[in-house]
Amino acid sequence: MSNQDVNKLDKRYQQRPISNSNFFRKGEVEDWVNYLSLQMAEKLDQITEQKLQDTGFNFF
């Protein structure tokens, strides 16, 4: 989908351009370490574990 023209250029933000690439992940394993601190990752793990606790999903 990232190859479609609509995802490459957005003319709605001509005054303050926002690159559409900001909305796409690289898809690389463990790329989160480039964007999240260890503290942020731990908080996300805590929230995820809390939200999934009654689903039967084993959180590791």
C-alpha positions in Angstrom: 0.0 0.0 0.0 2.9 2.4 0.6 3.6 2.5 -3.1 0.2 4.1 -4.0 0.3 7.7 -5.0 -2.1 8.8 -2.3 0.3 7.6 0.3 3.3 9.4 -1.2 1.9 13.0 -1.5 -0.7 14.8 0.4 -1.6 18.3 -0.8 -3.9 19.1 2.1 -1.0 20.3 4.2 0.7 22.7 1.9 1.2 25.3 4.6 2.8 22.9 7.0 3.7 19.8 5.0 3.6 16.5 6.8 5.3 13.6 5.1 3.1 10.6 4.7 6.1 8.5 5.5 5.6 9.6 9.1 2.6 7.3 9.2 4.3 4.1 7.9 6.5 1.8 10.0 9.7 0.4 8.6 8.6 -3.1 9.6 12.0 -3.9 11.1 12.3 -6.2 14.1 12.9 -4.3 17.4 12.9 -0.9 15.6 11.0 0.4 18.6 14.3 0.9 20.5 14.9 3.8 18.2 11.8 5.6 19.3 10.9 4.4 22.8 12.9 4.6 26.0 13.1 1.6 28.2 10.7 3.2 30.6 8.2 3.8 27.9 8.4 0.2 26.7 8.0 -1.1 30.3 4.9 1.1 30.6 3.4 -0.3 27.4 4.1 -3.9 28.5 2.4 -3.1 31.8 -0.7 -1.7 30.1 -0.8 -4.5 27.5 -0.6 -7.1 30.3 -3.4 -5.4 32.2 -5.7 -5.2 29.2 -5.1 -8.8 28.2 -5.2 -10.4 31.7 -8.7 -11.9 31.3 -8.4 -13.1 27.7 -6.4 -16.2 28.4 -3.5 -14.8 26.4 -0.1 -15.6 28.1 1.9 -12.4 28.3 5.7 -13.1 28.4 
